[in-house]
Amino acid sequence: AVVSTQSTGVGASNGSWYTRVTNDGGYLCERYPHTSFGLLGNLYLSEGKPGTPVIRVTARVRTGHRNFVSTMNKGLAEDFPGVVAMGGVFVVREGSTKCHVMPGFSCTPLTSDQDVEQWLRFYEMRAPLTHTSVFLNRDPGLDLRLEHSHCFSSHGDGGHYHFDTTPDTIWYEGFFAPAERIVRIDAPAETHQIGRD
């Protein structure tokens, strides 16, 4: 699917960032210059009006094996029998995280989680990191990823968030709101569970 942003009265603008693997095996996080995208998008849409109620979550020191988002999601799954979807922003204020950046498309089919892990490029990213995140406590039958978070920074780090690498010094602060509805666009005819973390 390709989704384009549109605006009435003014030109479309996009404040997104993206990270790409560079020719030397490093990475570069920079502004995304387009108003469309393809492949995959897990989006939380909001009017962003001041005063809208949000849930503030802070955490310092990780004591378990789950990441920040998975820990919140586990709580939702245990306490709410229905589907609850959340979206928002969190910042890693101190510490480091493990993130992946997708290289160019694979020339060979990726048929297992191990294939995906070998194809992706993993890096340690350092704070401060701003993340956009969506997560839901259970799939309502739409073949959705239960959580998806990406980060960016003004110092050049960014990618798909996996977990922190500094559990003793990590500091998270997030602001989230529940979704009013869940929409799936262009569901694939055939699906799989490969590469879903």
Disulfide bonds with the S-S distance in Angstrom:
none
